[in-house]
């Protein structure tokens, strides 16, 4: 597709989407009337609550970021992470116009610049299949690392991809895996980082 860049060799993060406006137009045309509801349902499935700090990996233009941000207000916030600077800048401008409780930064799923246990939840939608195949296990290990004990993971993708992630998620250390579907096309997996939250 015209809005993707194939950056899969060397130290690249994987396939990048670099035309945010085209991506938004394509998504709206491909999923008329259901896109907002789909991401709202995924945000519900993430189990986030007011005050939570959430990381959205492969956030793109911020559709899931915005949906999750609504669930963690007041007091919480979402950090959207994407390897494409163009997508991050678009998402930043949109969030600033709407006054949303979200921030965005450039970064790769397999190298998250965040402290251990920094987030109450990690979410990602339609993004892991863009990560280089040889880096996906590392990406799930990073999701585990940045979650606090007891924190929740939500991974959503197309069915053909989601079915391959469970083994990697379990290998990263997650437990309590569950899976399901949000029509018309999202298949989700949830999991938990074992342990009890540390008292502050």
HELIX and SHEET records of a PDB file:
HELIX    1   1 UNK A   20  UNK A   30  1                                  11    
HELIX    2   2 UNK A   35  UNK A   46  1                                  12    
HELIX    3   3 UNK A   63  UNK A   72  1                                  10    
HELIX    4   4 UNK A   85  UNK A   98  1                                  14    
HELIX    5   5 UNK A  128  UNK A  130  5                                   3    
HELIX    6   6 UNK A  133  UNK A  135  5                                   3    
HELIX    7   7 UNK A  136  UNK A  146  1                                  11    
HELIX    8   8 UNK A  159  UNK A  162  1                                   4    
HELIX    9   9 UNK A  166  UNK A  171  1                                   6    
SHEET    1   A 2 UNK A   4  UNK A   7  0                                        
SHEET    2   A 2 UNK A  14  UNK A  17 -1                                        
SHEET    1   B 7 UNK A 102  UNK A 106  0                                        
SHEET    2   B 7 UNK A  77  UNK A  82  1                                        
SHEET    3   B 7 UNK A  53  UNK A  57  1                                        
SHEET    4   B 7 UNK A 119  UNK A 125  1                                        
SHEET    5   B 7 UNK A 147  UNK A 157  1                                        
SHEET    6   B 7 UNK A 186  UNK A 193 -1                                        
SHEET    7   B 7 UNK A 174  UNK A 182 -1                                        
END                                                                             
